[in-house]
Amino acid sequence: MTNPNPLTENELRAAAYFAVGVTSEGSIAGRDVAYRLSFAGNVGPGGRMMPVANSGYSFGTLQIDLGQHPDVARDLLDNYQTWARTHPDRATLELGQNEYDTTLQSLQRTGRQMHRNNSVDIDRSRINRFLDSDAGRAFVHGLDTEHVNGVTATDAVVGNQDSALERLQRTDLYRDSAGDEQAELAGMLMKLQNQGGEDFWPRVLRGIEAGRSTSVDEVKTAIDGLLPNLRNGNPDYLQSGADNTLRGIEVLNALRDADPESPLHRAWTDVSANPLIGPVAAHQPNAENPNLGFEYDTVRSLFLTPEASRRFIEALDGGGSLAEGNPQPQANGRRQAGFYVSGDDFVHWNQNGRGQAFIDGQWRSIDPDSVTRVRNADGTTTLTIDQGGRQETLLRVDPRTPVLRADGGAVQEEIGRGRQASERHAERMPAPTFESPYLNRLLAAVTAGDEMGADRILREYARSPDGVAFLERGAQATAQQQVEEREIQQVPVRQM
């Protein structure tokens, strides 16, 4: 059977790094947590630590638990010390021997040890400063690279410590699947190996090899059935891990299939040519591609927010319009991710406050703190940016502007018709029925039969203070599930 657009080796590494890593491991509720020291639990009065199960401190795109990997904790502190000695404030940053020993002991504790010893949280600020530096990011990426190489390892010898991916690639199901389905299969199996070593994935592979699982959906069902759901009815950590990985794979497939005229097509082509280049090396001077750093940051950022990123990719595929996200922090101090498209121009920033713009064929980094969004009475949206105290227009989005590419025209016209119908119907509605203006507008859209308008209003609600607070509660539940996933991961990074 001829395989259309099969996955390349580099795209498999990209799936492991960006989908298994950034989406399902290295982010929480859209925020990148790879380059900071995290703790899976709560910190109570007096800094008392309340861990979740056996989870301890962790960091990295693939979230290395230091309680499970004490050697990595020592490497972290040794690299921190080397970095600290290069700074003018070395006396403040560098750890003395006693402080080094006590910090190392704290980092190496598992969650159960923290609970048993009534442990107190350490001051993470200095370590976080290191992890967010170029030296720290390079250190983290070295560990990430080892990890990805472990789950993507293949050789020509059958049965020689085969990885899940190597076994999968020999199956008829994988060989006969289209590239997008190969990405889904590979993503789920690599995630499963990352979560539990050889505890679970061989059972799933035996089902594929025996012909019991003959599709992506049947493989997903097999993974979902490996463990019972949690007592509260939520999915177990293997099921939620596969779900989150597939969210990232959807972004990867959307980028693989991006329109050749979209600026994201070039960005993905360049990044996927070497997906493990890392956040530091990507920004080194590059005569062949001076824009690689911008492209890398944009691609990585898209995997933090899969659903919104797919809308962003689709808008650029058609050369249409999109305006989502407020650049200014909300009442809770959190920032919404931004996705703005006008033709082939775009502006994007993530919840960590890092952003890029591609305007008139030119890349630039932007700080969303310097960006102001204005919703105009005519339905357009203007982003302005502070340039030394002077406001300049960064991008103007007009949803009525015709799309650049015919394939995107029908979708954009349907969106436009839905918005106009919803807005016209809302004007004819009687006095509000609910206290929330979003619910009133939603009622108007539903009454008009405008599903796309209703969906747009729900997205606007999600960006409102009330909506953000609601989503935060959901994010806490998601974070809890991710913690449970990480807690079981026992595969030593050094052995992968």
Secondary structure, 3 states (H helix, E strand, C coil): CCCCCCCCHHHHHHHHHHHHHHHCCCEECCEECCCCCEECEEECHHHEEEECCCCCEEECCCCEECCCCHHHHHHHHHHHHHHHCCCCCHHHHCCCHHHHHHHHHHHCCCHHHHHHHCCECCCCHHHHHHHCCHHHHHHHHHHHHHHHHHHCCCCCCCCCCCCHHHHHHCCHHHHCCCHHHHHHHHHHHHHHHHHHCCCCHHHHHHHHHCCCCCCHHHHHHHHHCCCCCCCCCCCCHHHHHHHHHHHHHHHHHHHHCCCCCCHHHHHHHHHHCCCCCCCCHHHCCCCCCCCHHHHHHHHHHHCCCHHHHHHHHHHHHHCCEEEECCCCCCCCCCCCCEEEEECCEEEEECCCCCEEEEECCEEEEECHHHEEEEECCCCCEEEEEEECCEEEEEEEECCCCCCCCHHHHHHHHHHHHHHHHHHHHHHHCCCCCCCCHHHHHHHHHHHCCCHHHHHHHHHHHHHCHHHHHHHHHHHHHHHHHHHHHHHHCCCCHHHC
